[in-house]
Amino acid sequence: MGLHPVVAGLQADFYHFTLLQREVLVLEAAMPSAILGVVFATRYRCAAPLNAALVFANILISLVAVPLTFWLLSR
């Protein structure tokens, strides 16, 4: 999760995106993962509880990661 915004920012620089496009791309990369994976894990009888715990941990981490990304973008 920590490397996604960095890689997105590097790609935006490589493709010469505008500042607004770069900020949107980096912010999207910093967002937590979708919960749809838990639905698929339940449907196909995979490790749904583990998947749910990982998604929840990802959302908790994003409470710090998203504001940190905003702060880094504003520098």
C-alpha positions, 0 to 999 in steps of 0.5 A: 500500500505504501508503494502504490502512490509512489509508483503512480506518481513516477508513472504520472511524471513519465507520461507527463500528466498535468499536476491535477491528473498526477494528484488524482492518480496518486490519491486513487493509488493511496485509497484502501482496497475494495471490499469486493474481494471478501464477496468473491472469497465467500462465494468461491469458499476461499479464506473469507475471514482472512480476506475480511481481516486484511481489508479491515487492516488496509482500511485502518492503515489508510487512516494514516496513509491518505492524509500522509499522501495529501501532505506529501502532495502539498509539498 
